[in-house]
């Protein structure tokens, strides 16, 4: 496989961009080698600048549920370009998108559009502290909620890939406002509330973790979280930036039947453009400026391009619920065969091949994986024209554009490694 142009592009980028990339995991540090520089995408495939084609299971890290260049999204973007790209003033589309999100996610009684998942979780936490008058947050090991200062503690994702436990530049006082517990441990959660329940503003969780690989909640874990937060006057925040509209139309909260106080959404609601949202109960959201004292703002929030892409995406999903049946079937086909020495976790169209024989239920079990062997597997699949996340600790994603032939080719390529 020819990679000369990607190698040259990477060398050039490293002179002007830290590590040559604008998001750390793209640098292939977790697997070695040279990252492929992508030129275009179409359907289930991406094409690099050397002309190589790959079946893509990254999908821009989750938002491309309909595949690359989904016709409805592209047409919406073309149409809005005649109007403008940003006004810094309200538009009707923003309310239309908020209404669609609320229609699919009833817990989002009111919501605010922002530009990224990080901005959404940062804002939701500020709101939780402002609403409760408390300072502490509970998060879980291996869960990543964006590069928010107080949450960059045992945060999984790119930090796990690079072996960074806690980020430099985060004041100790910020980190001390966060209590970090093992994911899927009801006992640890109960103990934390027993000791400091009157100081805890919120519990934030990926209801299905995607940032230490795909790790589902054990039975009773989310239910216990809901009960404990309600009993102690804390807010429950579901970070559905990844799972929202991915594992079900109404997100993980619809899949598991849990009603959080606040939620954050991103990725899919922008149809591939930078867009996210946070929202929840009306009484909580009334604390957000200009109605209340919790300040949050953004010049590009709700810009016409991102909102139009999001509207097109959500309208397709609401009009065609059979998409989720197809996603389930394709993902089940992909993960039906378990290679030797591998554990596969899957929830809907999210999946991870963990290079360990033991069940993976939390960060302690995830980090036991053979990352060196995963790196070899990654490069084998890349050579066979299959693009997986360049990290053992990231989820993969199936899109509606993946065909049965794509899945068969992927499984055949994997069998060639084992």
C-alpha positions, -999 to 999 in steps of 0.1 A, spaced: 0 0 0 15 33 -11 17 60 17 43 84 3 21 114 2 7 108 37 43 105 50 52 138 33 21 156 46 27 143 81 63 156 81 51 190 69 23 192 95 46 183 124 66 215 117 36 238 124 10 217 144 19 199 177 24 163 169 13 170 133 -24 166 143 -52 188 157 -65 160 180 -40 137 197 -53 102 189 -50 110 151 -12 108 154 -12 70 156 9 71 188 -11 42 202 -4 20 172 27 34 156 33 43 120 21 72 99 -14 85 100 -33 85 67 -42 119 54 -78 117 42 -89 134 10 -126 125 8 -153 102 20 -182 85 3 -208 62 19 -190 37 40 -155 45 26 -128 71 30 -100 77 5 -65 90 14 -43 114 -5 -23 84 -19 -55 70 -35 -60 42 -10 -96 32 -1 -108 20 33 -140 7 48 -144 33 76 -154 23 111 -144 56 127 -170 78 109 -154 110 122 -156 95 157 -193 87 156 -214 115 140 -217 100 105 -245 76 113 -257 78 77 -222 75 62 -200 100 45 -217 127 23 -252 115 32 -274 130 4 -299 147 27 -272 164 47 -252 175 16 -284 190 0 -292 209 32 -258 224 33 -259 234 -3 -292 251 3 -282 271 33 -250 285 17 -273 308 -3 -284 324 30 -251 328 49 -228 309 73 -231 329 106 -252 358 119 -246 359 156 -284 364 159 -313 339 163 -327 320 134 -359 299 131 -339 268 124 -325 268 159 -359 264 175 -368 237 149 -338 216 158 -344 220 195 -380 209 190 -368 178 171 -343 169 198 -370 173 225 -394 152 204 -369 123 205 -355 129 240 -384 139 264 -360 146 293 -346 176 272 -375 199 281 -353 229 273 -319 230 257 -291 253 246 -271 247 214 -233 250 216 -204 241 193 -187 210 208 -192 182 232 -166 197 255 -185 229 256 -218 211 263 -204 191 293 -185 221 307 -218 241 305 -239 213 320 -215 210 350 -215 248 356 -253 247 355 -254 218 380 -232 237 404 -252 269 400 -285 251 405 -275 230 435 -251 255 452 -226 226 456 -191 222 442 -183 185 438 -188 163 407 -186 125 405 -172 110 373 -160 75 364 -125 62 355 -122 58 317 -151 81 309 -141 111 288 -162 142 289 -142 165 267 -111 185 277 -128 202 306 -102 211 333 -120 195 363 -128 163 343 -93 155 329 -88 130 357 -84 93 346 -103 104 315 -98 75 290 -99 82 253 -67 99 239 -53 103 274 -54 65 279 -39 60 245 -10 83 253 -6 70 288 -15 104 304 -31 99 338 -39 135 346 -34 165 323 -7 191 330 -19 226 333 -50 217 354 -49 235 388 -50 211 417 -79 229 431 -99 222 400 -91 185 400 -101 183 437 -137 192 429 -140 159 411 -145 125 428 -134 97 405 -150 63 409 -147 29 391 -174 25 364 -200 -1 371 -194 0 408 -226 6 427 -208 1 460 -183 29 453 -211 52 443 -231 44 475 -200 51 496 -193 84 480 -228 96 487 -226 83 522 -195 103 529 -201 135 509 -237 134 496 -245 170 507 -215 184 488 -221 166 454 -237 188 427 -238 161 400 -229 127 387 -218 128 351 -215 95 332 -213 81 297 -243 57 300 -225 35 275 -188 43 277 -171 49 243 -138 63 255 -121 33 270 -136 13 242 -172 3 242 -182 -7 278 -219 -11 286 -234 -5 320 -240 -36 342 -276 -43 352 -287 -20 380 -258 5 377 -276 34 360 -307 27 381 -287 30 413 -272 62 401 -306 77 394 -319 67 428 -289 80 447 -287 114 430 -324 119 435 -322 110 472 -293 133 479 -304 163 459 -277 159 432 -282 161 395 -277 132 371 -260 142 339 -259 117 310 -231 125 286 -247 113 254 -223 132 230 -214 98 216 -245 76 224 -271 102 215 -291 91 184 -264 64 180 -276 35 203 -312 44 199 -333 73 185 -337 88 220 -301 78 230 -290 56 258 -316 70 282 -343 56 259 -325 23 255 -322 18 293 -353 37 304 -335 62 327 -346 98 329 -316 121 337 -319 157 350 -295 170 323 -280 156 292 -254 166 267 -256 157 230 -232 162 201 -218 145 171 -249 131 153 -271 162 161 -247 182 139 -248 158 110 -210 159 108 -205 196 115 -195 211 149 -227 212 170 -237 201 204 -263 208 230 -270 206 267 -304 206 284 -329 190 307 -355 199 332 -371 233 327 -366 245 362 -328 238 359 -325 254 324 -342 286 337 -310 292 356 -291 298 323 -285 334 312 -304 355 301 -331 339 323 -308 332 353 -273 338 368 -254 308 352 -236 324 323 -227 307 290 -224 321 255 -210 314 221 -208 335 189 -211 305 166 -237 286 186 -266 276 164 -249 287 132 -270 280 101 -246 255 85 -244 232 115 -280 235 124 -291 227 89 -270 196 88 -284 185 121 -320 191 110 -314 170 79 -298 142 100 -325 141 126 -354 143 101 -340 113 83 -337 93 115 -372 102 127 -387 95 93 -369 62 89 -367 43 122 -358 12 102 -323 26 100 -317 14 135 -329 -21 126 -304 -21 98 -276 -8 120 -283 -35 146 -282 -62 119 -249 -50 104 -232 -46 137 -244 -80 149 -230 -95 116 -196 -77 122 -193 -90 158 -208 -125 154 -173 -142 152 -151 -137 183 -114 -142 174 -92 -161 199 -79 -140 227 -104 -112 220 -134 -100 239 -160 -81 219 -183 -55 235 -212 -40 215 -242 -18 222 -262 -12 190 -238 1 163 -209 9 188 -183 -19 193 -148 -26 204 -124 -56 199 -106 -58 232 -74 -78 230 -80 -97 262 -98 -129 271 -114 -114 302 -147 -95 303 -142 -57 300 -165 -39 324 -144 -10 337 -111 8 333 -91 -17 353 -102 -46 330 -98 -25 299 -62 -15 306 -53 -52 308 -56 -54 270 -25 -64 249 -21 -30 232 9 -41 212 -11 -70 196 -39 -46 190 -14 -23 171 -4 -52 149 -41 -60 142 -48 -24 134 -20 -22 108 -30 -56 93 -66 -43 89 -53 -10 75 -33 -29 48 -65 -48 40 -84 -16 34 -102 -14 68 -99 18 89 -104 12 126 -98 37 154 -60 39 160 -63 31 197 -74 1 217 -94 25 239 -118 39 214 -151 26 201 -158 17 165 -190 27 147 -211 10 120 -231 34 97 -262 29 77 -240 31 46 -221 -1 55 -233 -30 33 -233 -67 39 -204 -69 15 -185 -44 36 -191 -64 67 -181 -97 51 -149 -81 37 -141 -68 72 -146 -101 89 -125 -119 62 -97 -94 67 -98 -100 105 -98 -138 100 -66 -133 80 -49 -119 111 -59 -147 135 
